[in-house]
Amino acid sequence: MTAVTAFRIIRSMTPVNLRVRELREARGWSQRELARRAGVRAATVSHLESGKAKSAGFETLEKLAAALGCDPGYLIVKSGGTR
């Protein structure tokens, strides 16, 4: 991977992409496990983490946050926030 490619990937990632993945991996869960616990489709988690999903509804974010044990706002703010 070139530096330019890495920059494009990082630039395309939003706090939601990064935070969902970070919290999921910290718990040792697969995307499928998070989806099961949150009551959403595995594809939803995959698309959100990969950046394929350009947005997510608040209901989805609430479900993911509840499963991950954090405040929904933590998933969407640029820095700081309450877990």
N, C-alpha and C positions, 0 to 999 in steps of 0.2 A: 504494500500500500504506500502510495506516495504521500508526501506532506500535504499536497493540495487536496487529495482525496480525503485524507483524515480530517482536514479543516472543514471540508464540505459536510462530512458526516457529523462532526461535532456541532457545526453551525445549525444543522437541520434538527438537532435534538432540542426539545423543549424541556423545561423542568419536569413536566409530567412524564415524558419518556424516561428520563434519567431517574426520577424518584421512584416510580413504580418498579422499575427494574432493580434499583438499589435495595428497596425494602423487601421485594420478593426474594432476591438472592440472599439477603441477610437472614431470611427465615429458612433458606434451603428448599424453597418451593419451586416447582416447575411452573411454567405459564399455565398449564392445564390445572394444576393444583390451586393456583390463585383464582383462576376462573371458577372452579368448582366452589371454593369458599365464598367468593363474591356473588355467585349466582349470575355470572355473565358467560358469554361464549368464549372459548379459548382463542378463537380468531380475534375477538375484541382486544384481548390482552396482547396478543402477538402484533396486531396492527398498531396499537397504541405505542408499544415499546419500540417498534421499528420505525415509526414515523409515517407509516402508510395511512394511518387515520389522521386526518387534518384537524379533527376536533373530537371531543367526547362530551356527551351530555352530562349534566350535573348529577342525574340519577346514577349513571355509570360510575362517575367519580366518587359519589357517596358510597356506593357498594364496594368499590375497590379500597377506599380509605378505611371503611369499617373492617374489611377482611385483613387489611395490613396494620390495623391498630393505630391509625393516625387521623388527624383532622383533614377533611377534604381540602381545605385551604393550603395545607402543606404541600399538596401535590401540584398546585398551580402557581405558587408565588416564586419569583425569581431567586430570592435568597431569604434565609431565616425561616420564620414560620414555626408553628407548633406541631410537633409530632403527636 
